[in-house]
Amino acid sequence: MTRITLKGNPINTAGSLPAVGSTAPDATLTGLDLADKKLSSLPGKRVLNIFPSIDTGVCATSVRTFNKRATEKPNVTVINVSMDLPFALKRFCGAEGIDKALSFSGFRGDFGKQYGVTIQDGGMAGLYSRAVVVLDESGKVVHAEQVPEIGQEPNYEAALAKL
């Protein structure tokens, strides 16, 4: 369990992020086309941008930022992950021109449990915490950041430096 905060109030996640140097869990996520995909089927280095809901300002900013910055690097796939339904993710990505990053929902799988990001208590219980996990081409974790306050943006520079 990891303790984070929401507007300064303590809440807990289901576990901890995969450790740097470990092999990332090969979770199954649901794409915008409602098809399930394994993380291992996505090519290159992977940036997992994990967040509570696409319909909040900080989450939307992280999606826009990673869409622009991380995909400028060669052989990188940005994967946005939340519990939002694929319909909401598709609406947002279409309206915002998110055309380089991929977006997936964890609503049918156990991604949150595998990555330790499911919020356990408070008003956001069941949603994902804000986190960034960077994987190399072989699926090894090279960066893991559990953002301590949900309303705070991730450390983009630290994640991008690992690409």
N, C-alpha and C positions, 0 to 999 in steps of 0.2 A: 504494500500500500504506500502511496506517495501522498503527502499532504501539500495541497496547493491552496490558493485563495480565490474567492470571487468577491470583488469589491472589498477586500480586506478580511472577509469572513472565511475561516478555514473550512475546507472540504477535502475529501479523499478520493483517490482513484483506485481502481481495482488491483493495481500492482505497480510495477516499475517498467520503464522503457527497457528494451533489449540493451545490453551492455555493449559499449564500443569494443570491437574485436570479435564479438559473437556473430553467429550466423542468424540473420533475421528470420523470424517465423514467416512461412510462406502462406500468408492469409489469403482468403478468397474475398473479393469485393464485387459489388454490383455496379456495372457501368451505366452510362446514360442511356444505352440501348437496352437496358434490363438484363443483359447477359453477364454471367458471373465470370470473373477472371482471377487467376492466381497471380500474385505479385511477381513470381518468377517468370511469368510469360511476358512481362514488360521489359523492354530492352535497355541496355546501358546502365549507367549510374542512375540511381533513383533518389529523388528528394521526396520524402513523404511529408507533406504539409497537412498536419492533423489539426482539426478545429471543431468547436461545438456546432456552429450553424452558419451557413453561407449568408443568412439574412441579418448578420450583425456587422457593424462597421469594421472592427479589427479583423474579423475573419475574411471579409471581402477584401480588405487591404492586403492581407497576406497572400490571397489567391492572385490578385493583380500583380503584386511585387514579384512573386516567384514565377508567374507566367512571363514576365518581362525579363527578369535578371538571370534566373537559372537556365532558362532555355537558350540564352545567348552562348552558352558553353557547349562544346561538342559532346555528343554521345550522352546527353542527360535527358532523363524523362522526369518531369515533375508530376507528382501524383497527389492531388488534393483528396483528402479523406474526411468525411463527416458522417453523421447519422441522418443527414438530410436525405429525403427521398430523391431518386434520380431525376424526377420531374423538376424539382426545385433547383437542383444543380444545373440541369440543362437550360432552364429559364435564365438563371443568372449568367452562365457562361455565354449564352447567345446574346443577351442584352449588353454584356460587358466586353464582348470581343475576345474572350479567353479562348484562344485557338492553338496555343502551343502546349499548355498543361492539360493533363487528363484529370477528370474528376470522377470519383467513385463514392458510393454509399456503402456503409457497413451494416445496413439495416437487416440483411439476411444472414450475416455471418458472425464469426467470433473474433473479428479483428481487434475490437476493443479489449477483449480479455487477453488475446495473444500479445498485444503490445502494451497492456497495462494502462490504458488511457480512458477506460469507462469511468465516468464520475459516479461515485457510490451514494452520495447524500446531497441534501439541499435541493433547491429548485431546479437544478440542471442535471439531476440524477438520471443516468441512462445515456446522456450525451457524452461526447468525447472531450477530453481536456485539450488544451492547446499545446502541441508538441511538434518537433521537427526531428525526423530521423533520416540520415543520409546513408545510402547503401552503395558499395562499389559494384562493379560488374558481376562479381561472384556472389553477391548477396550478403557480404559481410558489413556489419554496422561500422561506419567510420565517424559518425557524429550522432549524438542523441541529446536533445534539449527538451526537457519538460519545463515549459514556461511556468514560473511560480505563481503568477497572477493572471487569471484568464483574460482580463482586460488589457493585458500588455502584449505588444507584438513580439514575435520571436526575434532572435538575434540572426538576422539575415546574413550578415558578414561572416559569422562563425560557420554557418552551414555552407555558404558559397565557397569559403576557403577550402573546404574538404573535397571540392569537385575538381 
